[in-house]
Amino acid sequence: MGRLAGKVAVVFGGARGIGLATVKEFLAEGATVFAADIREPAEEIPGYSVVDATDEEQVGAFVDGVIAEAGRIDVLFNNVGIHLGKSLVDTTLAEFDNIFALNVRAAFLGTRAVLPHMIERKAGSIVTTSSNGGVMGRPGDPVYNATKHALVGLTKSIAVAHAHQGIRANTVNPGAIDTDMLRSTLNSPEEFETKQHQLVASTPAARVGEAWEVAKAVVFLASDESRFINGVVLPIDGAKAAGAMPGNRYSLDFELGVR
Ligand SMILES: NC(=O)c1ccc[n+]([C@@H]2O[C@H](COP(=O)([O-])OP(=O)(O)OC[C@H]3O[C@@H](n4cnc5c(N)ncnc54)[C@H](O)[C@@H]3O)[C@@H](O)[C@H]2O)c1
């Protein structure tokens, strides 16, 4: 039997990358999945809807629709996010507002829409995609980092507030994961192969991760296997957040790790 057999899962940001990989793992583990994203999915997904996760009405209507069809929501995966690789002084106010309005607002709206149903049933697991940048400072993307730290605060607070009602809230905190988002930080997707050393220079595992490696962790946090794990921040990052490496390891002449 699948580890999510009988569970109803909602995934925001499920069209590609980490979200799509998680939708596939959820389905493989027996969940009924309702995935939503602002774009059409990279592959056909059953139960898929186009939803702008920053739009209060659209999120509300989508969640109401899931409840009407499935009767309950056991798992919520808040995965919507965009990146902004700019220094603080180069970030405009519009860019600041835009990334908070997306990365933080989407998780707020999704959670606020689903939580009352979980409270009513006294059960539910909420998993939110934060980042390495949600647990450590990084020089290249301070405002993105701030949004990802905000998601950690939101998650821990939900855990503390609602644990006694059978609700769990945890984050996954990926390091560099090979997705369209990561590749879009380069001038062209082809640059990926040549720029890997730069991408993982600060990763002890000396490699990027795969979307399915994050999805497996989300399945664990969504499932009853993790039923007493609540309010945690789980790095999936080849030890990047664990500490500093020997100084010479930050030079670019190291051997890439095994993928
Ligand atoms: N790839 C990485 O290296 C990495 C590292 C750390 C954290 N993350 C986080 O993981 C999550 C997934 O990222 P990914 O790498 O799979 O990138 P991605 O761009 O493939 O996935 C993000 C998804 O969010 C969707 N989205 C954007 N705006 C939306 C909106 N308004 N409404 C609904 N959906 C919307 C996108 O269409 C996309 O499908 C993000 O939150 C990202 O910040 C990624």
The ligand as a Gaussian input file, in Angstrom:
#p B3LYP/6-31G(d) Opt

LIG

0 1
 N       15.669000      24.980000      -7.783000
 C       16.354000      25.365000      -6.717000
 O       17.592000      25.348000      -6.729000
 C       15.627000      25.791000      -5.461000
 C       16.388000      25.943000      -4.292000
 C       15.754000      26.324000      -3.121000
 C       14.383000      26.551000      -3.109000
 N       13.662000      26.423000      -4.248000
 C       12.223000      26.664000      -4.168000
 O       11.529000      25.531000      -4.649000
 C       10.252000      25.931000      -5.170000
 C       10.091000      25.331000      -6.521000
 O       11.108000      25.808000      -7.357000
 P       11.628000      25.099000      -8.689000
 O       13.086000      25.133000      -8.667000
 O       10.906000      23.810000      -8.907000
 O       11.222000      26.223000      -9.745000
 P       10.036000      26.338000     -10.798000
 O       10.080000      27.707000     -11.337000
 O       10.154000      25.196000     -11.739000
 O        8.745000      26.127000      -9.861000
 C        8.007000      27.167000      -9.292000
 C        6.575000      26.979000      -9.699000
 O        5.784000      28.026000      -9.109000
 C        4.842000      28.410000     -10.106000
 N        4.308000      29.744000      -9.865000
 C        4.970000      30.933000      -9.969000
 N        4.120000      31.934000      -9.717000
 C        2.913000      31.388000      -9.451000
 C        1.632000      31.901000      -9.106000
 N        1.432000      33.229000      -8.980000
 N        0.621000      31.048000      -8.901000
 C        0.804000      29.708000      -9.028000
 N        1.980000      29.151000      -9.342000
 C        3.019000      29.986000      -9.555000
 C        5.643000      28.352000     -11.396000
 O        4.800000      28.362000     -12.538000
 C        6.415000      27.066000     -11.228000
 O        5.724000      25.937000     -11.720000
 C       10.255000      27.462000      -5.142000
 O        9.545000      27.907000      -4.008000
 C       11.728000      27.809000      -5.015000
 O       11.926000      29.050000      -4.411000
 C       14.254000      26.031000      -5.439000

